[in-house]
Amino acid sequence: YLTLLFQRICNCQRLTKAIGLLILFLATTVNAQTPVSQLIMADPYIYVENGTYYCYGTRTDHGIEVFTSNDMYNWQRRGFALKRADSHGTKWFWAPEVYCFDNKYYMYYSTGERLYVATADSPLGPFKDAVDTPMMGDVRSIDSSVFTDDDGQQYIFFVESTNQNIIYMGKLLDDHITIDQESVHEIIRAQYKWEKYGYTCTEGPCVIKHNEADYMMYSGS
């Protein structure tokens, strides 16, 4: 079984993120009554806290589910971390990421191709939208990811998908919810052949720091 193709750990957030997959295969147990051998999930994301792994991803139009594990091999379904009723969206619940800031949990995700952020007191949820409007207004946006720099400044990376998928970034304000719109600018768009095969796009950004340099990983085509 293929557990993860790629993972990285950001020590400041105690976070493990799996990227670059369309389908994540996990040798898993959904619950004691319903064992399964594969969990089909797009955009998998894993948050780690106190030895427990919390897995979220793109899976259903009813919201965003959460699975937990102590070994990243056996997984248990824990229900919906975010229910559709607690979101302003009705479909396409995509690419969630969960972070803990100031003892509160923030889920950045897209629904209906608009960016939202929801908050909760536990990584299991229940998460509820923090504000009534999308983070980028009515701009078609997906695949949000947060990076905290050494000075504490937070940046959000995301994809605008108006004509083609282009990666943008902007500063997050101290509330962890609001994007400084004046800081939003393009980072990268498809320019190489492998990024234009089938569909012209760059998406799924993830930024880490290593040896004083920032690295962005993303997928194309």
Secondary structure, DSSP 8 states (H G I E B T S, - for coil): ----S--EEETTTTEEE--S-SS----EESSSS-EES----EEEEEEEETTEEEEEEE-BTTEEEEEEESSSSS-EEEEEEEEGGGSS--S--EEEEEEEETTEEEEEEEETTEEEEEEESSTT--BEESSSS-TTTTS-EEEEEEEE-TTS-EEEEEEE-SSSBEEEEEEE-TTSS-B-GGG-EEEE---SGGGSSSS-BEEEEEEEEETTEEEEEEEE-
